């Protein structure tokens, strides 16, 4: 589960037949919940259209545009959201999440899908010390290619393939979720990129609103996901590959562990130029050779009408799982398992004859249960009262989130129960230390999740800034001029009244280079800078200073993602060192230092969750060592001063 979202519907909300019980995920375009279908008695996933850039939720739960100027975009996007749901509802394929229905409510739209029970590829990759094995990667590749091939055959694109959008079910089958066609359409209309792509997995054509997209677009993103599973990190962002391409082929770096055909096929899928990639899934599949598992894939069925859920039997066996093949969007039986709704005429007589003794036995049992006290009293005399020690314990029957309805018991003579002694509350200093440390750790984890959200937004903003910088550096930039300054500084770009205004690139005498949006002779808007020591920043600027969401990196040394003010981390952010041992700090920063609740990871296993001051551990928290042992403690100026195992 993810952190709470201030625009999400509260847990327990009822919407028709659905009861919302958990938040699964959210992004700039929508919110996904887990819900319980009270009619079908099963869990489903429900995606709500909620474009946070121009919509908000009112106190009554209704979703509305943020203002009249956003009304048209909001309505247009809702229609595209429903169009996408209609298209997906026609698919039935083992590697594509089944859409069960879609509807409008609360002023917005919803898509109901099968709840695929299993971790995402992103969750698998985040597990400490977890690396996908070659066979797992081969199965993942086969499943993704199979699902995309079916989608592309119907003239449809996914457009948002990334590790978090691939679920690996409990039976090991990968499933594609969260198609992004409507989100991409909204990006083309609103001219924003922040919420419609994930920079590490998006090809270069998705950054341009008029970029030609096709199967090769999904192929790049799929190859990027497979690259991540093999190397442990995503490939370089597409915008950073303009000019000198830093991409290192997997065929050269991981040939010792994987089939060469698999690696070279992924490398081809990650070609920077769209025309250099395979142009179809069929063409790409041939490059894998024999490296993919030979699995007879389930056929895709495209239905001409909207799917209707089949009636679900009531009773204790209604939810029993069937011992059949992979689930394709609902319980179904093979022909051999089909049970006749009514026996054929030739078998009715024998069927009734066999059924009669069973019916008599059931009736006899019911009568015995109902009239047992009277029968026992007439034959044996007055009933004997059981002692409390010999009464059988009732067996509870669990009904999801519904109040239990116990049958009225046969009266027994009251007995005074013996109350167990009440243990005295532990008020020791050790207990107080543990409690405070646990509270601090919980608060730190919540702050870290918020910092991760800010870091994701910062990476997206940095990607947009690099695009702006690349445009500013184009040799054919319109209305560009060259200005020179004392000390060897120069500027090539757009100028208004002798001042830098518009797109341009400045080269300073000390080797610093600034590129992007300029206003009033200063960087304002989006852009990049490379300092003399090779430290780089990409993101938002204000009055010539890196201020807003952005990414700062010194290659091979350190990387920071989040909120900046005047070139320093200020607000929610994540910072990580790129030298051994890798240290990751996440939370709220002040003056470039972590200050307040936060999380610090050292290497793959060590972790601290608690308070910080001036970048050092300070206050209560929990520490997990490399062997997985967790202890509560109190720190001061980075040193442990009190602890409890």
LINJOQUI-V341314 format. One record per backbone hydrogen bond with DSSP energy under -0.5 kcal/mol. CO is the residue of the C=O (numbers start at 1). NH is the residue of the N-H. E is the energy in kcal/mol with one decimal. If there is no record, write none. Layout:
# LINJOQUI-V341314
co;nh;e
CO;NH;E
CO;NH;E
This chain:
# LINJOQUI-V341314
co;nh;e
5;8;-1.7
10;13;-1.7
13;20;-2.8
15;18;-1.8
17;38;-2.9
18;15;-2.9
18;20;-0.5
19;36;-2.5
20;12;-3.7
22;24;-0.6
22;34;-2.6
23;2;-0.9
25;32;-3.1
28;52;-1.1
28;53;-0.6
29;50;-1.7
30;27;-2.2
31;48;-3.4
32;24;-2.3
32;25;-1.7
33;46;-2.4
34;21;-2.4
34;22;-1.4
35;37;-0.6
35;44;-2.9
36;19;-1.9
36;38;-0.9
37;41;-1.7
37;42;-1.0
42;37;-3.3
43;115;-0.8
44;35;-2.8
45;113;-3.4
46;33;-3.0
46;48;-0.5
47;111;-2.1
48;31;-1.8
48;50;-0.7
50;52;-1.1
51;54;-1.4
51;55;-0.8
54;66;-1.5
56;58;-0.5
56;64;-2.7
58;61;-1.9
62;58;-3.2
64;56;-2.6
67;70;-1.7
68;71;-1.1
70;74;-2.5
71;75;-2.5
72;76;-2.7
73;77;-2.5
74;78;-1.9
75;79;-1.8
76;80;-1.8
77;81;-2.3
78;82;-2.1
79;83;-2.4
80;84;-2.4
81;85;-1.8
82;86;-2.5
83;87;-2.1
84;88;-2.4
85;89;-2.1
87;90;-1.1
88;91;-1.9
90;303;-1.6
92;301;-1.4
93;96;-1.8
95;176;-2.6
98;100;-0.6
98;114;-2.2
101;112;-3.0
103;110;-2.9
105;108;-2.7
106;63;-3.1
108;105;-1.8
109;49;-2.6
110;103;-2.0
111;47;-2.6
111;113;-0.5
112;100;-2.8
112;101;-1.4
113;45;-2.5
114;116;-0.9
115;117;-0.8
116;118;-0.9
117;170;-1.3
119;168;-3.0
120;124;-2.1
121;125;-2.3
122;126;-1.3
123;127;-0.8
124;127;-0.8
127;130;-2.3
129;131;-0.5
133;137;-2.3
134;138;-2.3
135;139;-2.2
136;140;-2.3
137;141;-2.8
138;142;-2.5
139;143;-2.4
140;144;-2.5
141;145;-2.5
142;146;-2.3
143;147;-2.5
144;148;-2.5
145;149;-2.4
146;150;-1.7
147;151;-2.0
148;152;-3.2
149;153;-1.7
150;154;-0.6
151;154;-1.2
151;156;-1.7
152;155;-2.2
158;180;-3.0
162;165;-2.0
163;121;-1.1
163;122;-1.2
163;166;-1.3
165;177;-2.3
166;121;-2.3
167;169;-0.7
167;175;-2.9
169;172;-2.5
172;174;-0.5
173;169;-2.5
175;167;-2.6
176;97;-2.3
180;184;-2.5
181;185;-2.1
182;186;-2.2
183;187;-2.0
184;188;-2.0
185;189;-1.3
186;190;-3.0
187;191;-1.7
187;192;-0.6
193;196;-1.4
193;197;-0.8
197;199;-0.6
198;201;-2.2
198;202;-1.2
199;238;-0.8
202;238;-0.6
203;206;-1.5
204;207;-1.4
204;208;-0.6
207;209;-0.5
208;211;-2.0
211;213;-0.5
214;217;-2.2
214;218;-1.0
215;219;-2.1
216;220;-1.8
217;221;-1.7
218;222;-2.6
219;223;-2.6
220;224;-2.2
221;225;-2.0
222;226;-2.4
223;227;-2.5
224;228;-1.9
225;229;-1.9
226;230;-1.6
227;231;-3.0
228;232;-2.0
237;240;-1.1
238;241;-1.5
239;242;-0.9
242;244;-0.7
243;245;-0.6
244;246;-0.6
247;249;-0.5
249;252;-1.1
249;253;-1.2
250;254;-2.9
254;257;-1.4
254;258;-1.2
259;263;-2.0
260;264;-2.6
261;265;-2.0
262;266;-1.9
263;267;-2.4
264;268;-2.1
265;269;-2.0
266;270;-1.3
268;271;-1.5
273;276;-1.5
274;277;-1.4
280;284;-2.3
281;285;-2.9
282;286;-1.4
283;287;-0.7
284;287;-1.0
284;288;-0.7
285;288;-1.0
285;289;-0.6
286;289;-0.8
288;291;-2.3
293;295;-1.3
295;297;-1.0
300;302;-0.5
301;92;-0.7
301;303;-0.7
315;318;-1.6
317;320;-1.2
322;324;-2.0
330;328;-0.6
334;337;-1.5
334;338;-0.7
335;338;-0.9
344;347;-1.8
344;348;-0.8
345;348;-0.9
345;349;-0.6
347;351;-2.4
348;352;-2.8
349;353;-2.3
350;354;-2.4
351;355;-1.8
352;356;-1.7
353;357;-0.7
354;358;-0.6
355;359;-2.1
356;360;-2.5
357;361;-2.3
358;362;-2.2
359;363;-2.6
360;364;-2.5
361;365;-2.3
362;366;-2.4
363;367;-2.6
364;368;-2.6
365;369;-2.4
366;370;-2.5
367;371;-2.9
368;372;-0.7
371;375;-2.5
372;376;-2.8
373;377;-2.2
374;378;-2.3
375;379;-1.9
376;380;-3.1
377;381;-1.4
384;386;-0.5
387;390;-1.2
387;391;-0.7
388;391;-0.6
394;396;-0.6
396;398;-0.6
399;402;-1.6
404;406;-0.6
415;417;-0.8
417;419;-0.7
421;423;-0.5
425;427;-0.9
428;432;-2.0
429;433;-2.2
430;434;-2.2
431;435;-2.5
432;436;-2.4
433;437;-2.4
434;438;-2.5
435;439;-2.3
436;440;-2.3
437;441;-2.3
438;442;-2.4
439;443;-2.3
440;444;-2.2
441;445;-2.4
442;446;-2.0
443;447;-2.1
444;448;-2.3
445;449;-2.1
446;450;-1.7
447;451;-2.2
448;452;-2.3
449;453;-1.8
450;454;-2.1
451;455;-2.5
452;456;-2.3
453;457;-2.2
454;458;-2.3
455;459;-2.4
456;460;-2.1
457;461;-2.4
458;462;-2.6
459;463;-2.0
460;464;-1.8
461;465;-2.4
462;466;-2.1
463;467;-1.5
464;468;-2.2
465;469;-2.5
466;470;-2.4
467;471;-2.2
468;472;-2.3
469;473;-1.4
471;474;-1.3
474;477;-1.4
477;480;-1.0
479;495;-0.7
481;493;-2.4
483;491;-2.7
485;488;-1.0
486;489;-0.6
489;485;-2.8
490;507;-2.7
491;483;-3.1
492;505;-2.3
493;481;-3.6
494;501;-1.8
496;499;-1.8
499;496;-2.7
500;521;-2.0
502;518;-2.7
503;494;-3.1
504;516;-2.2
505;492;-2.6
506;508;-0.5
506;514;-2.5
507;490;-2.6
508;511;-1.7
512;508;-3.0
513;530;-2.3
514;506;-3.2
515;528;-3.0
516;504;-1.7
517;524;-1.6
518;502;-2.6
519;522;-1.7
522;519;-3.2
523;544;-2.8
524;526;-0.5
525;541;-2.8
526;517;-2.5
527;539;-2.2
528;515;-2.4
529;537;-2.1
530;513;-2.1
531;534;-1.9
534;555;-0.6
535;531;-3.2
536;553;-3.0
537;529;-2.1
538;551;-2.7
539;527;-2.1
540;547;-0.7
541;525;-1.9
542;545;-1.5
545;542;-2.7
545;547;-1.1
546;567;-2.5
548;564;-2.5
549;540;-2.1
550;562;-2.2
551;538;-2.4
552;560;-3.4
553;536;-3.1
553;555;-0.6
554;557;-2.9
554;558;-1.7
557;578;-3.0
557;579;-0.5
558;554;-2.8
559;576;-2.8
560;552;-2.7
561;574;-2.5
562;550;-2.3
563;570;-2.6
564;548;-2.7
565;568;-1.6
568;565;-2.7
569;592;-2.5
571;589;-2.9
572;563;-1.7
573;587;-2.1
574;561;-2.7
575;585;-3.2
576;559;-2.5
582;603;-3.3
583;577;-2.5
584;601;-2.8
585;575;-3.0
586;599;-2.3
587;573;-2.4
587;589;-0.5
588;595;-2.9
589;571;-2.4
590;593;-1.3
593;590;-2.9
594;615;-2.7
596;612;-0.8
597;588;-0.7
598;610;-2.3
599;586;-2.3
600;608;-3.0
601;584;-2.6
601;603;-0.5
602;605;-0.6
602;606;-1.2
606;602;-2.2
607;624;-3.1
608;600;-2.8
609;622;-2.5
610;598;-2.6
611;618;-2.3
612;596;-2.0
613;616;-1.8
616;613;-2.7
617;638;-2.8
619;635;-3.1
620;611;-1.8
621;633;-2.2
622;609;-2.6
623;625;-0.5
623;631;-2.4
624;607;-2.1
625;628;-2.0
629;625;-2.4
631;623;-2.5
632;644;-2.9
633;621;-2.0
634;641;-2.7
634;642;-1.4
635;619;-3.0
636;639;-2.1
639;636;-2.6
639;641;-0.6
642;634;-2.9
644;632;-2.3
